[in-house]
Amino acid sequence: WFHEEMERRVGKPLDDAIAIDNWGYDDHLGWHEQKDGLLYVGVFIENGRIADWPGKPQRTIIRDIVKKFRPQVRITAQQNLVFSHIRPEHRAEIE
């Protein structure tokens, strides 16, 4: 039904669907080594919302890590954070 409806709306025949390999995705959560000997860590952000919650001061901790260690920060497609370019000796304190 969908294929026929799309053809009707587009006004021309559509090609058949093609098979693709299972491509998967990597959420980057947890600690990982970079090629340059530094580390990166993926941090889960529930529902993509960074906030301070009772007993869980997430926003404050993230701000403190960025201020003190100056990592590069990226947001993933799953709305999590990745801190990269972390020196191995800073891992324990960041954890």
Steps between C-alpha positions, in 0.01 A plus 500: 500500500772746596700440183193550282399814688849649462496429127162671474623808687834521318334438166741237373603140577747448781786252495468192717667516840856373514648286777762663722745343740426526870686823568423542873625792705740564784379709793857564629395464866777432751876544479700446179856558381567746220773434242719772655513334846237730648157383611139581427192419704137479393252617762133398496263796513149385585253628241769742377431733792790633705384622839574484869261250663470424873800286589625513139664835419570412136518854359733615778732200454514545122579869542775422753660236273502735201635789708780299663611255229399686180401193297347528157126445534272341243130418499409164346200420283355324807525829698786377717832679559852401405797662677818445300873580522517401868840423649512148653608638838175699522274198453459411868411856599249536218335169592 
